[in-house]
Amino acid sequence: MLIHGDPLSGNCLKVKYTADHLGLRYGWQTVDVSSGGTRTDEFLAVNPMGQVPAVTLDDGRHLAQSNAIIRYLARGSGLLPDDAYLQAKVDELLFWEQYSHEPYVAVCRYQMKYLGKPREEREGWRVERGERALDFMDQQLRSKDWFVGTDCTVADIALLAYTRMADEGGFDVTRRNNIIRWIKRCEEKLAIAARH
């Protein structure tokens, strides 16, 4: 398998975390998004949507969209529960992450880290929704260790990638103790070095 991605992108890191945890063999093709790497004919042949991450599977087929990729990779593993209802609960969070978390937490990070905007210049409505998403996560983790079931799933991986870098977007997760403990659990389970 070949992963086409940006190693600093949370969406790309989701795929890396999943593949590494599952012990999958893969190559990494770095795509420089800022210099138009997703707009080349070569890349568009892999993903006509022009976004990273994308993967080229061993049989030559391609798959895009981070949450679709990690769900595909996780089939038959402990990262995706066997129970149909729990799988649907995982999907529920994968959809929520892309609609109610990533557009706010990740975009604020992009604006600060890559565009060099100061924290004070973040869009107020985006910050408010990002804070709301992080509060929701903290509340959900109040009485459980993982988002779905009794162990780490791709729902946790999907939410981990940008949440553990939320400070780079001006968000303070240190006051959300449930999230802090969950990040540590995820880092230990997935063998990811702690950031701080």
N, C-alpha and C positions, 0 to 999 in steps of 0.2 A: 504494500500500500504506500502511496505517496501523498503526504499532506501538503497542500499548497496553502501557505499562510504567513502571517506576520507574527513573529514571536512575542511581540508586546501587546497583541490584541487579546482581550479577554475571550472573545468568541473563538479565536484560534487555540487559546490555551485550554479551553474546554476539551477540545479534541485531543490535544497532547496529554492532558491529565487522564482522560479515559483510556487512551491507547497504552500509556505507560502503566497504569494500574492493572490493566488486563494482560500486560506482557506481550502486546502485539508488536510485530516487527514492522517498521515503517521507515521511509525516508522523509526528509523535510525539504521542501522547495520554498525558499523565502520569496515572498511577493512583496515588492515595495509599493504599497498603495499610494503613498504621497507622490511618487514619480510616475503614476499612471500604469503601474504593473498589472492592475486588474482590467485594463482596457486594451491590452495587446491581443492580437489575433490568437496567439498561442494560449493565453489564459482563457479567453472567451470560448475557445473550443472545449475547455474543461468545465467552465461555468458561464453560460451565456448571460447570467444575471450580473456578472462582473463584480462579485463580492468574495472576500475570503471569510471563513475558510472554505476550501473545497478539497475533496479527496479523489484520487484515482485509485480504484480498488485493484486487487491483484488480477482480476479478469478483464481489466481495461475500462470498466464502467466508471462513471463519475457520479458523485453525490455532493450536494452543497447544503448550506444552512447548518450552522453549528449544532442545533438541538436535534435535527434530523440525523446528522452524522453520529452524534454520541448515542442516540437511541438505537441506531442500526448496529453500531459496534458493540453495544451492551447486550444485545439479544443472547439469551442462553446463559447469561452470567448473573452474579448476585447484584449487579448494578441495576438490573431491571427485574422487578418482582414477577413471579410466575402468575400470581393472582390477577385476573383481568381487571378487577376493581382497582387494585393498587397500581396497576399499569396506567389506568385512566387517571388516577390521582397524580402520578408522575407527569403524565401529559398535561394535566391541568396546570401544574407548576411550570412546565416548559413553555407553554403558551403565555402564562402570566409573566414569566421572566422577560420574554421578548416584547411584550406589550406594555407592561407596567413597571419594569425595573430597568432594563438595558437602555431604553430611549432617554432616560433621565440620569441615572448614575453614570453610565458609560459615556454619554454625550458630554456631560459636565467634565468628566475626566479628559476626554478628547480636547475640549476647548481649553482647558488649563494646561495640560501636559504637552499637547502638540501645537496648539495655536498660541500658547503663551499668554492667555487671558488671565488677569488676576481673579481671585476668588470673588471679589465684589462685582465683577462684570458678568457673572453667570446669570442666565435668564431666570427670573424669580419663579415663574410658573414651573420651570423644569426642576429647580431646586426643591420646591414644595412637593412635587410628585416623587422626586427621589427620596426625600426624607420620609414621605408617607410609605414608600415601598420598604425602606429599611425598618421603619417602625412595625410594619406588618410582619416582616420576617422575625424581628425580635419577639414579637408577641406570639407568633406561631411556635417558636422554639422555647417558650416559657416552660412547657410541660413535657417536652420530648427532646431527644438528642438529634434526630434526623427528621427531614421534612416528610418522608413517606416511609411507613413501616418502622422496622427496628434496626436498620443498618443504612449505610450510605448508598444512595442511588444516583442515577444521572440527574435527578432533580437537584440534589445537593451540588453536584459538579457544575450544573448550569448556573446556579445561583452564586456559587463560590467565586468564580473567575473575576467578575467585576466587583463583588462585594469586598473581597480582600484588598482591592485597590481603590476603594471608594474615597479614601483620604486624598488621592491624587486628583479627585474631582471636587475637593472641598467639603466632603462629608465626614462627620466625626462618628465613627462606629465605636469608639472607646467607651462611650456612655451607654452603649447597648450591650450589656454583659452577656446576654444569651447568644448574640451573634458572635461575640469575641470567643466564647467557649466553643461554639460550633465551628468557627474557622479553625481553631486549634485541633479539634477532633478531625476535621476534614484533612488538614495538613498531615496529621499523624497517619490517618487511614490511607491516604493517597501518596504518602512518602514525598510530600512537597516541602521544601525548605521554608521555614517561617520567614516572613518579610522583615520583621523587626526584632 
